[in-house]
Amino acid sequence: MKKLARIALGHTPTPIEPLPALSAALGGPSLFVKRDDLTGLAFGGNKTRKLEYLAAEARAHNAGMLITAGAVQSNHCRQTAAAARRLGLDCTLVLVGKPTLHPEANTYLDMLFNAEIIWVKPEKRDLRLKEVFAAKHAANRRPFLIPYGGSSPTGAAAYSYAMPELAKQKLAPDWIVFASSSGGTQAGLVVGAAATESRTKILGISVDEPAKILADRVASLATETAALLGVENRFKAKDIRVNADYLGGGYAEMGRPEQEAIQLFARHEGLLLDPVYTGRAAAGLVDLIRKGFFKKKDTVLFWHTGGTPALFADKYRTALLD
């Protein structure tokens, strides 16, 4: 794969850890976890890998500030704000939600990084993001726009490079399971698997999108990422493994399955998941194990994409102690 410019922001390679107690409790395949919650930038997460390449792209464009958008508890926005400060840049975040006198969890951290926050209604997010970018450009602030979730071909490339990293760690899992939403992480892993001729099956548990929409998105982004990296593959939706059976009450709504999964990982392995992404993906993983989806001889790697600051939002905290 072609090597893209990179600015080191995270702690990689991230470790792989066995989950023997959880494996025994579920009576299924051998479970391992890839700890991308330990990438280090502002409590870590999968966006740190993407931001290393997006930051290099921003620097090549002589950017003076970073602009991106996300939900009120966006992990991507938290890490983008931190990356901007590491690079000596300003940061503006367009967040879906309402201003609050009591910021918590990720929003509190956004403010601690002194990011400018512009609040917007969900249906106005994309339009407002364009307006903010245009205004900053007109003011000669040299803005660099990072897409939702960092899921551009440049951002996704970071996870293409993560597959050779995994190979060097001497684990060849039968399956990789993780949370999938904006599609960049999954697209990158798919391209990386193709480039390294890996036989590992890559399964994204959808956090918020129907299976067809997510599979189409990942296939398109994977094709663009492959072209960027000089990998001669074109991907179709049928090539992408997506499970959208665990959408529950909708995005960022923690139901009983997510609650149970978070408690299982915490109480059997001392491992923290988040209510929005990894909790939902783990709920899917647990249910699939119970249904016999995986063979008992399989090795399943749960790729932890981070997000743990959201555990401290009032919306989730009390429910998790039930």
Rosetta silent file (secondary structure, phi, psi, omega in degrees, C-alpha in Angstrom):
SEQUENCE: MKKLARIALGHTPTPIEPLPALSAALGGPSLFVKRDDLTGLAFGGNKTRKLEYLAAEARAHNAGMLITAGAVQSNHCRQTAAAARRLGLDCTLVLVGKPTLHPEANTYLDMLFNAEIIWVKPEKRDLRLKEVFAAKHAANRRPFLIPYGGSSPTGAAAYSYAMPELAKQKLAPDWIVFASSSGGTQAGLVVGAAATESRTKILGISVDEPAKILADRVASLATETAALLGVENRFKAKDIRVNADYLGGGYAEMGRPEQEAIQLFARHEGLLLDPVYTGRAAAGLVDLIRKGFFKKKDTVLFWHTGGTPALFADKYRTALLD
SCORE:     score description
SCORE:     0.000 S_00000001
   1 L     0.000  140.854  174.989    0.000    0.000    0.000 S_00000001
   2 L   -60.111  141.397  178.990    1.130    3.516   -0.747 S_00000001
   3 L   -92.873  125.319  177.260    2.305    5.355    2.366 S_00000001
   4 L   -92.688  157.876  175.644    0.508    8.606    3.138 S_00000001
   5 L   -62.952  143.103 -174.299    1.952   11.490    5.126 S_00000001
   6 L  -142.104  142.610  170.842    1.333   11.091    8.852 S_00000001
   7 L  -114.930  119.359 -175.636    1.701   13.153   12.025 S_00000001
   8 L   -66.722  121.913  177.998    2.113   10.943   15.095 S_00000001
   9 L  -126.975  -20.489 -172.127   -0.648   11.642   17.614 S_00000001
  10 L  -119.633  174.778  178.824   -1.419    8.266   19.124 S_00000001
  11 L  -101.327   99.654  179.076    0.113    5.310   20.902 S_00000001
  12 L  -132.796  153.412    2.235    0.373    2.499   18.392 S_00000001
  13 L   -70.330  144.100  176.661    0.540   -0.408   17.950 S_00000001
  14 L   -80.239  148.309 -175.497   -2.318   -0.837   20.408 S_00000001
  15 L   -72.347  158.039  169.783   -2.223   -4.017   22.479 S_00000001
  16 E  -112.003  132.216 -178.023   -4.267   -7.152   21.966 S_00000001
  17 E  -126.859  140.373  174.015   -5.577   -8.809   25.128 S_00000001
  18 E   -74.626  154.890  177.721   -7.329  -12.154   25.651 S_00000001
  19 L  -122.360   68.458 -172.224  -10.751  -12.173   27.302 S_00000001
  20 H   -68.143  -39.473 -177.933  -10.745  -15.598   28.987 S_00000001
  21 H   -67.353  -40.737  178.821  -13.327  -14.918   31.699 S_00000001
  22 H   -69.038  -40.449  177.066  -15.827  -13.457   29.251 S_00000001
  23 H   -57.482  -44.405 -179.621  -15.186  -16.291   26.776 S_00000001
  24 H   -67.306  -40.378 -178.320  -15.924  -18.830   29.504 S_00000001
  25 H   -64.618  -35.196 -178.076  -19.019  -16.972   30.711 S_00000001
  26 H   -89.375  -15.936  177.236  -20.512  -16.878   27.215 S_00000001
  27 L    63.093   31.895 -177.212  -19.446  -20.428   26.332 S_00000001
  28 L  -117.852 -141.177 -179.190  -18.555  -19.439   22.804 S_00000001
  29 L   -72.435  173.255  175.031  -15.421  -18.799   20.744 S_00000001
  30 E   -76.268  124.054 -175.732  -12.108  -17.510   22.087 S_00000001
  31 E  -104.642  138.342  173.376  -12.434  -13.750   22.502 S_00000001
  32 E  -131.223  163.164  177.239   -9.696  -11.146   22.230 S_00000001
  33 E  -131.391  135.682  173.871   -9.813   -7.343   22.226 S_00000001
  34 E   -98.665  118.032 -164.735   -7.763   -4.849   20.206 S_00000001
  35 E   -89.674   66.468  175.114   -7.394   -1.840   22.493 S_00000001
  36 H   -77.014    0.496  167.077   -7.867    1.198   20.264 S_00000001
  37 H   -73.555   -8.815 -178.015   -9.412    2.840   23.305 S_00000001
  38 H  -106.616   23.116  179.170   -5.759    3.215   24.364 S_00000001
  39 L   -69.667  -15.022  164.851   -4.557    5.316   21.427 S_00000001
  40 L    98.137  -27.497 -175.612   -3.916    8.044   23.985 S_00000001
  41 H   -78.981  108.871  176.781   -5.204   11.274   22.473 S_00000001
  42 H    52.933   53.735 -177.340   -7.761   12.783   24.889 S_00000001
  43 H    77.588    4.206  169.513   -8.761    9.363   26.291 S_00000001
  44 L    75.040 -174.423 -177.525   -8.115    7.692   22.927 S_00000001
  45 L   133.073  170.675 -174.085  -10.349    5.970   20.420 S_00000001
  46 L   -67.184  -23.602 -177.834  -10.372    4.969   16.776 S_00000001
  47 H   -68.135  -20.761  179.310  -10.490    8.554   15.486 S_00000001
  48 H   -61.517  -43.627  177.835   -6.920    9.131   16.644 S_00000001
  49 H   -57.843  -46.924 -178.660   -5.586    6.844   13.906 S_00000001
  50 H   -63.259  -41.228 -176.416   -7.611    8.720   11.290 S_00000001
  51 H   -66.492  -24.407  177.237   -6.582   12.116   12.612 S_00000001
  52 H   -61.329  -38.095 -179.376   -2.884   11.298   12.202 S_00000001
  53 H   -87.278  -35.213  176.036   -3.361   11.264    8.426 S_00000001
  54 H   -67.011  -35.663  177.485   -6.026   13.960    8.302 S_00000001
  55 H   -65.165  -40.057  177.402   -3.752   16.243   10.352 S_00000001
  56 H   -64.701  -37.581  176.905   -0.941   15.708    7.860 S_00000001
  57 H   -65.195  -40.716  178.772   -3.370   16.565    5.065 S_00000001
  58 H   -63.461  -42.852  179.724   -4.403   19.720    6.949 S_00000001
  59 H   -63.698  -39.060  178.522   -0.776   20.756    7.410 S_00000001
  60 H   -63.150  -25.936  177.511   -0.117   20.226    3.693 S_00000001
  61 L   -92.808    9.988  179.289   -2.961   22.681    3.038 S_00000001
  62 L    55.540   43.652 -177.327   -1.416   25.223    5.458 S_00000001
  63 L   -68.347  146.435  173.997   -4.497   25.047    7.664 S_00000001
  64 L  -106.325  -13.476 -179.765   -5.001   27.484   10.500 S_00000001
  65 E  -160.039  158.791  175.592   -7.918   25.644   12.053 S_00000001
  66 E  -110.008  140.552  176.233   -9.888   22.396   11.965 S_00000001
  67 E  -128.949  134.015  174.590  -13.656   22.235   11.521 S_00000001
  68 E  -153.640  179.642 -176.500  -15.834   19.158   11.949 S_00000001
  69 E  -139.335  158.971  178.007  -19.273   18.076   13.131 S_00000001
  70 E  -177.364 -175.834  177.138  -20.841   15.433   15.324 S_00000001
  71 E   -77.112  171.335 -175.406  -23.384   14.538   17.975 S_00000001
  72 L   -59.350  -33.702  177.820  -23.424   16.149   21.398 S_00000001
  73 L  -107.247   38.861 -175.817  -21.276   13.314   22.813 S_00000001
  74 L   -66.806  121.521  173.443  -19.115   12.917   19.710 S_00000001
  75 H   -70.350  -36.208  178.205  -15.875   11.033   20.304 S_00000001
  76 H   -60.886  -43.912 -179.526  -14.648   12.229   16.918 S_00000001
  77 H   -66.653  -40.756  177.399  -15.138   15.878   17.892 S_00000001
  78 H   -56.704  -48.656 -177.156  -13.358   15.370   21.226 S_00000001
  79 H   -72.062  -32.664  176.114  -10.300   13.892   19.535 S_00000001
  80 H   -64.776  -42.628  178.404  -10.353   16.461   16.729 S_00000001
  81 H   -61.616  -41.497  178.773  -10.333   19.282   19.280 S_00000001
  82 H   -66.688  -42.098  178.931   -7.396   17.657   21.072 S_00000001
  83 H   -61.572  -40.869  178.574   -5.513   17.095   17.809 S_00000001
  84 H   -58.376  -44.083 -179.798   -5.990   20.755   16.883 S_00000001
  85 H   -65.960  -37.258  176.941   -4.405   21.826   20.169 S_00000001
  86 H   -63.032  -32.372 -177.125   -1.488   19.447   19.653 S_00000001
  87 H   -91.742   -2.444 -177.900   -0.919   21.031   16.253 S_00000001
  88 L    75.198   27.681 -178.242   -1.309   24.601   17.482 S_00000001
  89 L  -109.936  157.941  170.576   -4.522   25.078   15.517 S_00000001
  90 E   -81.400  167.540 -178.168   -7.923   26.474   16.419 S_00000001
  91 E  -146.793  134.032  172.883  -10.971   24.242   16.275 S_00000001
  92 E  -122.021  129.832 -179.956  -14.669   24.782   15.595 S_00000001
  93 E  -115.021  129.766  173.131  -17.184   22.008   16.267 S_00000001
  94 E   -99.886  105.616 -174.007  -20.718   21.940   14.887 S_00000001
  95 E  -107.453  136.629  176.739  -22.591   19.839   17.439 S_00000001
  96 E   -80.688  115.342 -179.122  -26.125   18.509   17.163 S_00000001
  97 L   154.421 -164.098 -178.567  -27.896   19.505   20.355 S_00000001
  98 L  -121.953  147.537  176.610  -28.684   22.425   22.624 S_00000001
  99 L   -57.953  146.056 -179.501  -26.369   24.654   24.688 S_00000001
 100 L  -135.503  147.006  175.467  -26.077   23.574   28.304 S_00000001
 101 L   -82.571  -10.090 -177.034  -24.894   25.211   31.513 S_00000001
 102 L  -128.468   71.156  179.555  -23.649   21.821   32.713 S_00000001
 103 L   -62.531  144.463 -177.128  -21.439   20.280   30.016 S_00000001
 104 L  -141.338  155.768  175.030  -20.532   16.676   30.695 S_00000001
 105 H    54.265 -123.967 -175.075  -18.344   13.894   29.365 S_00000001
 106 H   -62.981  -38.723 -179.300  -17.183   14.576   25.778 S_00000001
 107 H   -64.948  -38.624  175.044  -18.772   18.035   25.585 S_00000001
 108 H   -58.865  -42.540 -179.711  -16.988   19.051   28.768 S_00000001
 109 H   -68.808  -37.448  175.051  -13.703   17.942   27.201 S_00000001
 110 H   -55.080  -44.668 -178.549  -14.451   19.867   23.995 S_00000001
 111 H   -70.058  -34.593  177.413  -14.807   22.991   26.117 S_00000001
 112 H   -63.875  -32.793  175.409  -11.665   22.191   28.094 S_00000001
 113 L   -80.966    2.695  176.869   -9.784   22.182   24.788 S_00000001
 114 L    61.029   34.907  174.264  -11.335   25.612   24.151 S_00000001
 115 L   -73.871  142.220  171.166  -13.025   24.515   20.949 S_00000001
 116 E   -75.125  127.769 -178.515  -15.606   26.894   19.553 S_00000001
 117 E  -113.254  128.021  175.935  -18.937   25.074   19.676 S_00000001
 118 E  -115.856  118.033 -176.581  -21.812   25.901   17.360 S_00000001
 119 E   -87.779  145.319 -174.466  -25.058   24.176   18.297 S_00000001
 120 E  -152.125  153.278  173.226  -27.450   23.056   15.586 S_00000001
 121 L   -76.323  152.679 -175.427  -30.604   21.006   15.024 S_00000001
 122 H   -52.414  -44.539 -175.224  -30.066   17.592   13.380 S_00000001
 123 H   -71.355  -13.344 -178.063  -31.637   18.548   10.065 S_00000001
 124 H  -102.455    0.638 -170.991  -29.461   21.686    9.831 S_00000001
 125 H   -58.258  -54.480 -173.891  -26.096   20.029   10.580 S_00000001
 126 H   -66.469  -40.350  178.564  -24.671   19.673    7.087 S_00000001
 127 H   -64.991  -43.376 -179.161  -25.882   23.070    5.896 S_00000001
 128 H   -65.663  -37.030  178.252  -24.546   24.799    9.009 S_00000001
 129 H   -60.551  -44.196  177.863  -21.195   23.058    8.619 S_00000001
 130 H   -63.704  -40.334  179.881  -20.869   24.440    5.086 S_00000001
 131 H   -64.810  -42.222  179.465  -21.864   27.907    6.277 S_00000001
 132 H   -64.172  -44.500  179.274  -19.298   27.853    9.084 S_00000001
 133 H   -60.128  -45.141 -179.278  -16.553   26.714    6.736 S_00000001
 134 H   -62.534  -40.126 -179.543  -17.421   29.457    4.245 S_00000001
 135 H   -66.753  -41.738  179.413  -17.437   32.105    6.973 S_00000001
 136 H   -67.965  -36.517  178.036  -14.052   31.018    8.343 S_00000001
 137 H   -65.854  -42.717  179.640  -12.603   30.927    4.852 S_00000001
 138 H   -64.140  -29.212  178.895  -13.897   34.430    4.131 S_00000001
 139 L   -86.229    7.239  177.816  -12.276   35.599    7.368 S_00000001
 140 L    61.796   37.084  177.867   -8.925   34.162    6.169 S_00000001
 141 L   -87.685   -2.233  179.961   -8.791   31.632    9.034 S_00000001
 142 L    53.313   58.828 -177.516   -7.506   28.924    6.645 S_00000001
 143 E   -75.076  147.346  172.685  -10.045   26.279    7.732 S_00000001
 144 E  -121.298  122.999 -174.854   -9.607   22.606    6.975 S_00000001
 145 E   -91.341  122.253  175.120  -12.822   20.583    6.931 S_00000001
 146 L  -102.522  124.472 -175.275  -12.721   17.115    8.442 S_00000001
 147 L   -67.308  163.962  178.661  -15.752   15.034    7.428 S_00000001
 148 H   -50.334  123.853  179.557  -18.171   13.437    9.863 S_00000001
 149 H    74.036    3.642 -175.928  -16.346   10.673   11.709 S_00000001
 150 H    66.096   20.969 -171.082  -13.128   11.447    9.848 S_00000001
 151 L   -93.520   65.994  167.799  -14.435    9.047    7.225 S_00000001
 152 L  -105.958  171.313  175.010  -12.736   10.230    4.055 S_00000001
 153 H   -55.391  -37.538  178.252  -10.372    8.039    2.018 S_00000001
 154 H   -64.617  -45.679  178.972   -7.466    9.639    3.901 S_00000001
 155 H   -65.324  -43.708 -179.504   -9.028    8.888    7.273 S_00000001
 156 H   -63.560  -31.234 -179.826  -10.034    5.364    6.295 S_00000001
 157 H   -55.737  -30.705  179.305   -6.484    4.654    5.110 S_00000001
 158 H   -56.602  -37.497 -179.979   -5.399    4.674    8.747 S_00000001
 159 H   -83.765  -16.113  168.399   -7.322    1.447    9.298 S_00000001
 160 H   -66.078  -41.280  178.049   -5.919   -0.079    6.146 S_00000001
 161 H   -70.645  -20.047 -179.947   -2.520    0.295    7.800 S_00000001
 162 H   -71.712  -22.287  179.196   -3.913   -1.221   11.009 S_00000001
 163 H   -69.546  -44.650  172.228   -4.270   -4.625    9.347 S_00000001
 164 H   -61.659  -34.118  175.376   -0.491   -5.117    8.828 S_00000001
 165 H   -58.801  -45.796  178.160   -0.094   -3.942   12.437 S_00000001
 166 H   -60.792  -42.713 -178.787   -2.445   -6.721   13.519 S_00000001
 167 H   -60.487  -37.481  179.467   -0.547   -9.280   11.448 S_00000001
 168 H   -69.317  -17.892  179.880    2.697   -8.373   13.208 S_00000001
 169 L   -86.864    5.135  170.091    1.029   -9.081   16.551 S_00000001
 170 L    65.482   26.451  172.069    0.792  -12.748   15.591 S_00000001
 171 L  -116.287  125.445  178.649   -2.966  -13.069   15.964 S_00000001
 172 L  -116.646   80.125 -175.607   -4.889  -14.334   12.948 S_00000001
 173 L   -68.921  151.857  173.460   -8.526  -14.099   14.067 S_00000001
 174 L   -73.037  -33.330 -178.395  -11.305  -15.784   12.186 S_00000001
 175 E  -136.463  145.332  164.749  -13.475  -12.718   12.777 S_00000001
 176 E  -116.873  128.006 -178.478  -13.050   -9.036   13.611 S_00000001
 177 E  -123.669  138.883 -175.532  -16.153   -7.457   15.158 S_00000001
 178 E  -165.220  170.322  176.762  -16.575   -3.740   15.895 S_00000001
 179 E   -80.728  135.837 -179.734  -18.971   -0.788   15.836 S_00000001
 180 E  -129.567  134.478 -178.647  -19.618    0.714   12.406 S_00000001
 181 L  -143.517  -78.473  178.950  -21.347    4.016   11.663 S_00000001
 182 L   -74.300  -13.945  168.632  -19.737    6.597    9.368 S_00000001
 183 L    96.642   -9.603 -175.056  -17.927    3.685    7.713 S_00000001
 184 H   -66.900  -42.691  179.895  -14.298    4.791    7.744 S_00000001
 185 H   -63.023  -46.867 -178.552  -12.992    2.200   10.164 S_00000001
 186 H   -66.928  -42.111  178.522  -14.708   -0.649    8.360 S_00000001
 187 H   -59.417  -43.348  179.625  -13.709    0.590    4.904 S_00000001
 188 H   -63.973  -44.297  179.152  -10.091    0.814    5.992 S_00000001
 189 H   -62.578  -38.942  178.848  -10.066   -2.661    7.528 S_00000001
 190 H   -63.057  -44.414  178.792  -11.638   -4.112    4.378 S_00000001
 191 H   -66.179  -43.688  179.083   -8.973   -2.519    2.171 S_00000001
 192 H   -61.889  -38.433  177.616   -6.201   -3.570    4.535 S_00000001
 193 H   -64.807  -41.306  178.556   -7.478   -7.141    4.554 S_00000001
 194 H   -65.364  -41.984 -177.296   -7.538   -7.213    0.763 S_00000001
 195 H   -67.694  -32.720 -178.475   -4.039   -5.754    0.493 S_00000001
 196 L   -97.118    3.478 -179.423   -2.573   -8.253    2.969 S_00000001
 197 L    55.710   39.214  178.551   -4.605  -11.172    1.597 S_00000001
 198 L   -74.961  143.264  176.680   -6.047  -11.765    5.037 S_00000001
 199 L   -95.494    0.590  179.951   -8.714  -14.430    5.418 S_00000001
 200 L   -64.660  133.840  177.866  -10.180  -12.771    8.486 S_00000001
 201 E   -87.385  131.415 -173.239  -13.885  -11.978    8.145 S_00000001
 202 E  -109.192  115.132 -174.786  -14.677   -8.371    9.019 S_00000001
 203 E  -118.637  115.142  175.617  -18.085   -7.756   10.575 S_00000001
 204 E   -93.456  126.176  173.322  -19.367   -4.278   11.356 S_00000001
 205 E   -89.866  115.024 -176.342  -22.219   -4.007   13.848 S_00000001
 206 E   -66.483  134.683  177.780  -24.248   -1.013   12.718 S_00000001
 207 L   -91.025  -30.044 -171.913  -24.793    1.630   15.371 S_00000001
 208 L  -149.918   -4.299 -174.188  -27.315    3.746   13.506 S_00000001
 209 L  -119.650  147.042  170.238  -27.870    2.790    9.868 S_00000001
 210 L   -59.075  154.875 -172.883  -29.868    0.092    8.043 S_00000001
 211 H   -58.675  -43.480 -177.004  -27.648   -2.614    6.616 S_00000001
 212 H   -63.924  -44.197 -179.895  -28.031   -1.625    2.958 S_00000001
 213 H   -61.511  -45.691 -178.420  -27.185    2.029    3.562 S_00000001
 214 H   -68.016  -42.705  179.964  -24.123    1.164    5.624 S_00000001
 215 H   -62.995  -42.138  176.957  -22.891   -1.559    3.251 S_00000001
 216 H   -61.351  -43.824 -179.127  -23.231    0.773    0.273 S_00000001
 217 H   -62.252  -47.043 -177.854  -21.374    3.524    2.147 S_00000001
 218 H   -65.745  -42.507 -179.760  -18.533    1.241    3.225 S_00000001
 219 H   -61.319  -44.106  179.673  -18.156   -0.305   -0.249 S_00000001
 220 H   -64.304  -45.706 -178.851  -17.948    3.117   -1.895 S_00000001
 221 H   -68.255  -37.597  177.775  -15.476    4.460    0.654 S_00000001
 222 H   -63.082  -39.781  178.192  -13.387    1.271    0.516 S_00000001
 223 H   -63.714  -42.852  178.552  -13.134    1.586   -3.272 S_00000001
 224 H   -66.482  -38.684 -179.935  -11.997    5.218   -2.972 S_00000001
 225 H   -67.155  -41.958  177.803   -9.519    4.316   -0.227 S_00000001
 226 H   -59.984  -42.745  178.780   -8.075    1.459   -2.270 S_00000001
 227 H   -62.536  -40.580  179.112   -7.555    3.812   -5.203 S_00000001
 228 H   -61.809  -36.757 -175.062   -5.789    6.304   -2.931 S_00000001
 229 H   -94.673    2.430  179.411   -3.442    3.602   -1.643 S_00000001
 230 L    74.329   24.356  177.072   -2.796    1.958   -4.992 S_00000001
 231 L   -95.236  123.900 -172.633   -4.664   -1.227   -4.079 S_00000001
 232 L   -86.877   70.902  176.287   -6.347   -2.670   -7.166 S_00000001
 233 L  -136.341  141.066  168.645   -9.702   -3.594   -5.681 S_00000001
 234 L  -118.977  135.696 -173.246  -13.218   -2.384   -6.258 S_00000001
 235 L  -114.346  143.591  175.006  -15.780   -3.288   -3.619 S_00000001
 236 L  -115.917  163.266 -177.809  -19.512   -3.839   -3.837 S_00000001
 237 H   -56.112  -34.364 -178.937  -22.070   -3.868   -1.062 S_00000001
 238 H   -67.204  -16.181  178.335  -22.227   -7.671   -1.230 S_00000001
 239 H   -83.351  -10.005 -172.520  -18.528   -7.757   -0.253 S_00000001
 240 L  -104.287  126.256  178.245  -19.214   -5.937    3.025 S_00000001
 241 E   -90.799  115.526 -179.704  -20.353   -7.780    6.137 S_00000001
 242 E  -133.979  137.766  172.384  -22.801   -5.648    8.115 S_00000001
 243 E  -121.681  119.751 -178.893  -25.278   -6.584   10.834 S_00000001
 244 L  -114.669   30.566 -178.503  -27.978   -4.014   11.589 S_00000001
 245 L   -84.672   -0.448 -171.079  -30.091   -6.149   13.940 S_00000001
 246 L  -124.287   35.207 -178.612  -29.040   -4.204   17.044 S_00000001
 247 L   -75.723  -18.364  173.798  -30.165   -0.640   16.380 S_00000001
 248 L    53.596 -131.753 -178.422  -32.432   -0.742   19.416 S_00000001
 249 L   -82.299    5.369 -179.605  -34.001    2.582   20.320 S_00000001
 250 L   109.822  178.394 -176.475  -31.852    4.478   17.841 S_00000001
 251 L   -58.261  131.442  174.902  -28.566    6.330   17.891 S_00000001
 252 L    67.683   12.772  175.976  -27.195    7.056   21.373 S_00000001
 253 L  -101.798  111.001 -177.444  -30.158    5.361   23.088 S_00000001
 254 L   -85.691  115.830  176.992  -28.839    2.778   25.539 S_00000001
 255 L  -101.744 -171.750 -178.745  -31.236   -0.130   25.973 S_00000001
 256 H   -61.439  -39.416  179.328  -31.064   -3.294   28.016 S_00000001
 257 H   -61.622  -43.903  178.185  -28.773   -5.142   25.510 S_00000001
 258 H   -64.888  -41.606  179.706  -26.140   -2.381   25.596 S_00000001
 259 H   -60.010  -46.010 -179.582  -26.443   -2.114   29.363 S_00000001
 260 H   -64.326  -42.543 -178.714  -25.908   -5.844   29.809 S_00000001
 261 H   -62.567  -43.912  178.732  -22.942   -5.917   27.419 S_00000001
 262 H   -60.908  -42.538  179.926  -21.209   -3.033   29.209 S_00000001
 263 H   -67.798  -38.630  178.452  -21.749   -4.760   32.549 S_00000001
 264 H   -61.142  -47.838 -179.282  -20.502   -8.118   31.228 S_00000001
 265 H   -65.801  -38.517 -178.916  -17.234   -6.637   29.946 S_00000001
 266 H   -69.424  -43.494 -170.871  -16.755   -4.583   33.110 S_00000001
 267 H   -86.484  -20.345  176.321  -17.547   -7.346   35.599 S_00000001
 268 H   -98.540  -30.593 -173.434  -15.767  -10.217   33.857 S_00000001
 269 H  -127.002   -1.195 -176.641  -12.744   -8.421   32.376 S_00000001
 270 L    62.214   29.497 -175.232  -12.487   -4.995   34.043 S_00000001
 271 L  -112.216  128.571 -176.990  -12.863   -3.514   30.560 S_00000001
 272 L   -95.240  129.919  172.565  -14.904   -0.368   29.948 S_00000001
 273 L  -110.350  171.770  179.039  -17.108    0.064   26.892 S_00000001
 274 L  -109.658  161.112 -174.437  -19.180    3.090   25.940 S_00000001
 275 L   -73.515  -20.560 -170.329  -22.996    3.359   25.713 S_00000001
 276 L   -98.701  -46.977 -172.346  -23.207    4.486   22.075 S_00000001
 277 L  -107.788  -71.104 -174.444  -20.699    2.546   19.970 S_00000001
 278 H   -67.340  -30.829  176.172  -18.748   -0.259   21.619 S_00000001
 279 H   -63.368  -41.488  178.743  -21.617   -1.088   23.959 S_00000001
 280 H   -70.178  -41.814  178.208  -23.944   -1.623   21.010 S_00000001
 281 H   -63.619  -40.701  178.755  -21.341   -3.592   19.053 S_00000001
 282 H   -67.029  -35.659  176.010  -20.637   -5.753   22.098 S_00000001
 283 H   -60.774  -41.327  176.156  -24.367   -6.341   22.576 S_00000001
 284 H   -64.152  -43.703  179.396  -24.472   -7.643   19.018 S_00000001
 285 H   -59.853  -47.630 -179.194  -21.411   -9.802   19.609 S_00000001
 286 H   -60.128  -45.434 -179.071  -22.875  -11.305   22.785 S_00000001
 287 H   -65.383  -40.527  178.839  -26.183  -12.085   21.082 S_00000001
 288 H   -64.105  -37.925  176.465  -24.475  -13.641   18.066 S_00000001
 289 H   -62.785  -45.604 -178.621  -22.404  -15.869   20.373 S_00000001
 290 H   -64.495  -30.134  179.381  -25.534  -16.985   22.217 S_00000001
 291 L   -84.327   -3.250  179.217  -27.239  -17.768   18.920 S_00000001
 292 L    77.856   23.270  179.973  -24.300  -19.927   17.783 S_00000001
 293 L   -62.633  -39.576  179.664  -23.322  -17.637   14.907 S_00000001
 294 L   -95.591  152.448  172.999  -19.610  -18.304   15.534 S_00000001
 295 L   -78.402  147.762 -178.655  -17.998  -21.722   15.774 S_00000001
 296 L   -62.927  -26.081  179.953  -16.639  -22.617   19.189 S_00000001
 297 L   -82.666   -6.351 -178.040  -13.195  -23.154   17.663 S_00000001
 298 L   -69.385  154.160  167.666  -13.196  -19.645   16.190 S_00000001
 299 E  -109.012  122.764 -177.126  -11.026  -16.794   17.392 S_00000001
 300 E  -116.852  124.938  178.531  -12.986  -13.536   17.500 S_00000001
 301 E  -103.371  118.135  173.930  -11.266  -10.173   17.893 S_00000001
 302 E   -90.044  115.752 -177.461  -13.410   -7.350   19.251 S_00000001
 303 E   -89.437  106.068 -175.415  -11.849   -4.125   17.977 S_00000001
 304 E   -77.394  112.443 -175.091  -12.457   -1.592   20.750 S_00000001
 305 L   -93.621    7.083  174.321  -12.992    1.780   19.067 S_00000001
 306 L    91.269 -155.947  178.239  -13.090    3.816   22.299 S_00000001
 307 L    99.678    4.898 -171.408  -15.703    6.282   23.448 S_00000001
 308 H   -62.277  -23.941  176.963  -15.501    5.661   27.186 S_00000001
 309 H   -56.520  -26.924 -179.666  -15.911    9.335   28.292 S_00000001
 310 H   -63.792  -19.200  176.409  -19.607    9.019   27.395 S_00000001
 311 H   -57.771  -24.183 -174.414  -19.968    6.683   30.384 S_00000001
 312 H   -94.570    4.984  173.112  -19.890    9.794   32.573 S_00000001
 313 L   -75.776  137.907 -177.902  -22.876   11.505   30.949 S_00000001
 314 H   -55.372  -33.005 -177.501  -25.845   11.610   33.313 S_00000001
 315 H   -55.890  -31.373 -175.160  -28.028   10.070   30.617 S_00000001
 316 H  -108.934  -30.328 -166.265  -26.189    6.756   30.983 S_00000001
 317 H   -58.019  -52.203 -175.045  -24.470    6.719   34.363 S_00000001
 318 H   -66.876  -35.995 -179.791  -27.358    5.911   36.677 S_00000001
 319 H   -63.860  -33.748 -177.478  -28.845    3.297   34.341 S_00000001
 320 H   -73.699  -14.213  178.642  -25.583    1.351   34.266 S_00000001
 321 L   -96.158    3.383  177.042  -25.608    0.937   38.028 S_00000001
 322 L   -63.352    0.000    0.000  -29.017   -0.775   38.062 S_00000001
